[in-house]
């Protein structure tokens, strides 16, 4: 009932009742100096100061001090935990608010992009109402599109050839003249495609500019394109973008900024004036004609260079394969001869067994000659020399046999290498001739590359 400290104190078992801090005055003896000194085993020398406060604490105070420390530690931990929970909630709410604000800004930018695209479409619609010059420019633009579509086949052929040739096996997997020409062809086609795309964009811009005043409408359309790119780039920014920076000074409205109403009226007026304006596009059509002629010639010449490199490479592969087959036939003949030689050496070693048995048997039987007849005569020396000569011959034949067997193994390895290399050459010839060169027969004609078909 006295609080957490009292409850904790009540749960602590005590061995005896705690002593009071002071002794009541009525219980003190009349004369402290007359107290009898007890020298027994239960005597206490502190009885002389029993009526005064000492520096020591009583057990109750000790227990209470520990309980206060426990309570303070518990309260500190609880407060720290509440602080962490509040910090976590605050961070979570801040992140959610930031995400909602960013999503709202992105949606607003998207709506702005739709408005810009709408006026761009209106400007383009006015451009489509031009006279015959606009029709001629549209025809040239169509040629550009056809030529761009026609480049897809050569590019697919070039990339397919490069991918097929990647399946060549070492050591034929080399960066040869064919690969260099194919890379040049792929790079040329990519450059042509980029040029055609840029020219297509320029033709489209020119067709739109034909409906606008020379100065005002051109600036209006260009501004909208630039603004669209900027807003599109802004809409693509995210928290993971690496090209964002702090710009505190940008958080303001420009004094010269227009309002949505004046901005829309400006474009509307330009469209009205565009109906009375048209610009010549003869130079652009002439440029398109020159570009299409040049790219068709460049592609034709590069294709001829690639085909020539393929033909030369196939001849080199055929020649290398024929030489390898010639060496393989020689190696196979040597293998047969070596196998026959090994068989002859083994037979020669076996043929030495009978003479060895005869010579050793003679020596063995002559060792039983009696007494002085056991003489080291010329026959004995000759028999011993014969045995040594036979052993030396056998050792020489065995060494030669080992050499021949090693030579045979070397020839077998050479045969395997030659056969493997022939298979590699066959695979390379198949890839270059049957895959790549056969695929190149589908190369589009010059008229299609020039955009006429």
QUIQUI-V633984 format. One record per run of one state. SS is the DSSP state (hx for helix, st for strand, lp for the rest). FROM is the first residue (numbers start at 0). LEN is the number of residues. If there is no record, write none. Layout:
SS & FROM & LEN
SS & FROM & LEN
//
This chain:
lp & 0 & 3
hx & 3 & 7
lp & 10 & 14
hx & 24 & 3
lp & 27 & 4
hx & 31 & 3
lp & 34 & 10
hx & 44 & 5
lp & 49 & 9
hx & 58 & 69
lp & 127 & 4
hx & 131 & 34
lp & 165 & 11
hx & 176 & 33
lp & 209 & 6
hx & 215 & 21
lp & 236 & 11
hx & 247 & 3
lp & 250 & 9
hx & 259 & 15
lp & 274 & 7
hx & 281 & 85
lp & 366 & 4
hx & 370 & 3
lp & 373 & 4
hx & 377 & 65
lp & 442 & 3
hx & 445 & 4
lp & 449 & 4
//
